[in-house]
Amino acid sequence: MPEPTEDATFRHDDWYAEDLADRHFVRCEFFHVDLTEAVSRGAVFTECVFGNVAFNASRHADSAFTRCVFKRCNLFEAEFTGCKLVGSSFEQCGLRPLRVVGGDWSFAALPGADLRGVCLTDVRMREVDLTGADLTGATVTGVDLAGALLHGSLLSRADLRGSDLSALDPTVVQRAGALIDAEQAVQLARALGFQVG
């Protein structure tokens, strides 16, 4: 791992299709930076701020964005595979269509996010804040949502099979047409006070 870049500010930089493999940034700020089609493998961003950054069609694998802030960023068709986004927050970002496979997004803040149709597979998302988020038609399979904040979220037609729904109160979400498996159905029935025999 090369020496980290610390406390730097990048403005209006063109990093189109940049290869960020193994780069390391600490407490850096990125404003109006074009990361369209950028690729990162093993990159580390710690406590960085991204403002109006274009992540369109970017690909990230085994990279870390820990305790980062994303404001008004565009993640159209971005992909994160095996990435760590623990404690990061997203405000007024374009997040669809987004694809996340594996990795750890625990404690991430996505309140009110438009996540319609996104694909989240086998991701650890413990205690993630999805309050009021719109996951209509999303694929949320094999996701660890233990302790997640889901009040007021829209889960209509979402595929939730194999995910940990222990934190889900089915009375405070929109769930029409959501797809769950038999084990989840028993769990949710018990949460509603039913005895399953």
N, C-alpha and C positions, 0 to 999 in steps of 0.2 A: 504494500500500500504506500503510495507516494505521500509526501508531506501534505497535510491538509491546507486548504485555502481558508483563512479565517477572517471574519468581519469585513468582507469585501462587498461592494455593491456593483451590480451589473445592470446597466440601463440600455434599452433599445439595441441589445446585441443580437446578431443573427447567428444562431447556433443550429440552423436548419440541418437535419440529418447528422448532427454531431455525434461522435462516438465518445460517450462519457465513461467508458469502462474503467473501473477502479479509481475514479476521481473521488476526492473527499472534500466536502465543504462544511464548514462549521460557522453558524451564526451569520451566514451570508444573505444578502437581499438581491432578488431578481425582479426587475420591473420591465414589463413590455419586452421580454426576451422571447425570441422565436425558437422553440424546441420542437417544432414540427418534424415528425419522422426521426427524431433523435433516438439513440439506442444506448441503454445503460446496462451493464452487467457488473455487479459487484460495486456499484457506486454508493457513496454514503453522503447523505445530506442530514445534518443535525441542527435542529433549531433554526432552520432557514425560513425566509419569507418569500413567497412567490406571489407577485401582484400582476395581473393581466398577462400572465405567461401562456403561450400557446404550446400545449402538449399534444396537439392533434396527431393522431396516428403514431405516437411515440411508443416504443417498446422497452419495458423495464424488466429485468430478470435478476433475481437474487440481490436486489438493491435495497437500500434503507432510506426512508424519509421520516425520521423520528422527530416528534414534537415540532413538526413544520406547520406553517400557516399558508393555506392556499386561498387567495382572494381574487374573485372574478377571473379565474383561469379557465381555459377551454381544454377539456380532456376528450374531445370528440375522437372516438375509435382508439383511445389509448388502451394499452394492455400492461398489466402488472402480473408477473409470474414469480411466485415465491418471494415476494417483497415484504418488507417490514415498514408499516406506517403507524406504528404505535404512538398514540397521543397526538396525532396530527388533526388539523381542523380544516374544513372546507366551507367557504362563505361565498355565496352567489356564483358558484362555479357551474360551467356546463359539463355535466358528467355522463352524457349519453351520446352514443352507445359506449359503454365502458365494460372491459372484461378483466376480471380479477380471478386468478387461479392460485390457490395456496397462499402461504404467507401469513402474516400477523397484522391485523388492523385493529387490535384491541385498543379501547379507550379513544378511538377516533371520533371526531365530532362531525356529524352530517345532518344536523337538524334541518328539517324542511327541504332536504335535497330532492331534486327531481331525478329519480333513479329508475324511471319507467323503462322496462325492457333490458336493463343491464344484466350481466351474467356474473354472479359471484359463486365460485365453486371451491369447496374444501378450504375455506378461509377461516382463520381464527379471528373472531370479531367480538371478543368478550367485553362487555360493558360499553359497547359502541353506542353513541347517541344517534338514534334514528327517529327521534321525536318528530312526528308530523311529516316524515319522509314519504315520498310517493314511489312505491315499489310495484306499481301496477304492471302485471305481465312480466315481472323480473324472474330470472332463474336464481334461486338462493338455495343451492343444494349442498348438503354436507357442511354447512357453515355452523361454527360454534358461536351461538348468540347468547350464551349464558350471561345473565345480568344486563342484557341489552335494554336500552330505553326505547320502547316501541309505541308509547302512548300516541294515539292519533295517527299512526302510520297507515298508509293505504297499501293493502296486500292483495287486492282483488286480482284474481287470475295468476297470482305468483306461484311458482313451483317451489315449495318449501321442503320437499322430501329430504329426509336424512339430516336436517338441521336441528340444532338444540333450540327448542322453543319453550324451555322451562321458564323464561322471563316474560312470555307472551300472555297477556290478559286478553282473551278473544273478545271481550265486551267493549274494549276501547280502541279497536282497530276496524278498518273496513276490510272484509275478508271474503266477499262473495266470489265463489269460483276458485279460491286458493286451493292448491293441490298439496295434500299431506299424505303420509303413509299410515299404516295401521297403528304402529307404536305411538306416533304423534297424536293420532285420534284419541287413543286411550288416555294419554297424558292431558290433552286439552279437555276431555270429558271430566276427568278428575278435578281439573282446575276450576271447572264450572260447578263442582259439587256433586257430580253424578257418581254412583257406585257402579263399577264395571264388573259384571259377573260372567 
